[in-house]
Amino acid sequence: MPAGVSALTPLANLTLGSAQATVTFSSISSAYRDLRVVLVAGVTSGGAAYWRMNNDSTSTYLWHTLEGNGSTASATYNGNNYGGMNNNFVAWPTAGNPPTIVTLDVMDYSITDKFKPILSRTNAKNNGTNAMIVHWPSTTAINTLTFTAGGSTWTAGSTFALYGVSA
């Protein structure tokens, strides 16, 4: 492979046969440099979807977000969000519940001498785009990612794919 080109290796792929509140990828191999998660998911009702690394509900997750819908834009910062990333990506329910598409890139997830940066991008028909950068202040290698529909459930047919990214 040419220098500077990364390869995605499929690690797990899940399509929900019925609605469920959480989806977890566990025992994630540490053989890659980064992780990419792609969700094409709907939620049954409103609520902030969120994820947690290693089931960590006590660390401070720091984040910046940009959001826009074609007519209104906003930017926010939260430097003291304990208990996981509540609303770190938006799973907007809309008429007919078209799915929200989310990509989540976790950099240096298996390295144990630095904190973890995460990039998230959400796109939803009729609602807009949400982009976030998140900082998880832990040097612990990530081996579990949990996605929670936040007071709702992920709809049947939602897909969750996990990839390892090699440099």
C-alpha positions in Angstrom: 0.0 0.0 0.0 1.4 3.5 -0.8 2.8 5.6 2.0 0.2 7.7 3.8 -2.7 5.6 2.7 -4.8 4.0 5.5 -6.7 0.8 5.2 -10.1 0.0 6.9 -10.5 -3.5 8.2 -14.0 -4.6 9.1 -14.1 -5.8 12.8 -17.8 -6.1 13.5 -21.1 -5.3 11.7 -24.5 -5.5 13.4 -28.0 -4.9 11.9 -30.7 -4.8 14.6 -33.5 -7.3 14.0 -35.6 -5.5 16.7 -35.5 -2.2 18.6 -33.0 -2.0 21.4 -31.7 0.7 23.7 -28.0 0.0 23.5 -25.4 -1.5 21.2 -22.0 -2.6 22.5 -18.8 -3.5 20.7 -16.6 -5.3 23.3 -13.2 -7.1 23.3 -12.0 -4.7 20.6 -8.6 -5.7 19.2 -5.7 -3.4 19.9 -4.0 -4.3 16.6 -4.9 -1.0 14.8 -4.0 2.6 15.1 -7.5 4.1 15.0 -11.1 3.0 15.0 -14.0 4.1 12.8 -17.6 3.4 13.6 -20.4 4.0 11.1 -24.0 4.1 12.2 -27.0 4.3 9.9 -29.5 4.3 12.7 -33.0 5.6 13.6 -34.4 6.2 17.0 -38.0 5.6 18.1 -38.5 9.0 19.8 -36.6 12.1 20.6 -33.6 12.0 23.0 -29.9 12.6 23.0 -28.0 9.6 21.8 -24.6 9.1 23.3 -21.6 6.7 23.5 -19.2 5.7 26.2 -15.7 4.3 26.1 -14.9 1.4 28.3 -18.2 2.0 30.1 -16.7 5.1 31.6 -19.4 7.2 33.3 -17.1 9.2 35.6 -14.5 11.0 33.4 -14.8 14.5 32.1 -15.4 14.4 28.3 -14.5 17.7 26.7 -16.2 18.6 23.5 -16.8 21.3 20.8 -19.7 21.1 18.4 -20.8 22.8 15.2 -24.3 22.3 13.9 -26.3 23.7 11.0 -29.5 23.0 9.1 -29.1 25.3 6.1 -30.7 28.3 7.8 -29.4 28.3 11.4 -25.9 27.5 12.7 -24.6 27.1 16.2 -21.4 26.3 18.0 -21.0 25.1 21.6 -18.4 24.0 24.0 -18.7 21.8 27.1 -15.6 21.5 29.3 -17.1 19.7 32.2 -19.4 16.9 31.1 -19.3 14.0 33.5 -21.0 10.7 32.9 -20.3 10.2 29.2 -21.1 12.1 26.1 -24.7 12.9 26.5 -25.7 14.3 23.1 -22.3 13.8 21.6 -24.0 12.9 18.4 -27.6 13.6 17.5 -29.9 10.8 16.4 -32.7 13.0 15.1 -36.1 11.4 14.8 -38.0 12.8 11.8 -41.2 12.1 9.9 -41.0 8.5 8.6 -37.9 8.1 10.7 -35.3 8.2 8.0 -32.0 7.1 9.6 -29.3 9.4 10.9 -25.8 8.7 9.5 -23.0 9.0 12.0 -19.3 8.5 11.6 -17.1 8.4 14.6 -13.3 8.3 14.4 -11.4 7.4 17.5 -7.7 8.2 17.2 -4.9 6.3 18.9 -7.5 4.2 20.8 -5.0 1.5 21.9 -2.1 3.8 22.9 -1.6 4.0 26.6 0.5 7.2 27.0 -1.9 9.8 25.7 -5.5 11.0 25.9 -8.0 10.0 23.2 -9.3 12.5 20.5 -12.5 11.6 18.7 -14.2 13.2 15.7 -17.9 12.7 15.2 -20.1 13.8 12.2 -23.8 13.3 12.0 -26.0 13.9 9.0 -29.8 13.6 9.1 -32.3 14.2 6.3 -34.5 17.2 7.0 -32.5 18.2 10.1 -28.9 19.1 9.2 -25.3 18.3 10.1 -23.6 18.1 13.5 -19.7 17.9 13.8 -17.9 17.4 17.0 -14.4 17.0 18.4 -14.2 15.2 21.7 -11.4 14.7 24.1 -11.5 11.7 26.5 -8.9 12.4 29.2 -7.7 8.9 29.8 -4.6 6.9 28.8 -6.5 3.6 29.1 -6.7 1.6 25.8 -10.2 1.5 24.5 -11.7 -2.1 24.3 -15.4 -1.4 24.6 -17.7 1.2 22.8 -21.3 1.4 23.9 -24.0 3.4 21.9 -27.2 4.3 23.8 -30.3 5.8 22.2 -30.8 8.1 25.2 -34.3 7.4 26.7 -35.3 5.8 23.4 -34.4 2.8 21.4 -32.6 2.2 18.1 -35.0 1.1 15.5 -35.0 -2.3 13.9 -32.9 -2.3 10.8 -30.3 0.2 12.3 -26.8 -0.8 11.4 -23.6 -0.4 13.4 -20.2 -1.1 11.8 -16.8 -1.1 13.5 -13.5 -0.8 11.5 -9.9 -0.9 12.5 -7.7 1.7 10.7 -4.1 0.9 10.0 -1.6 3.5 9.1 
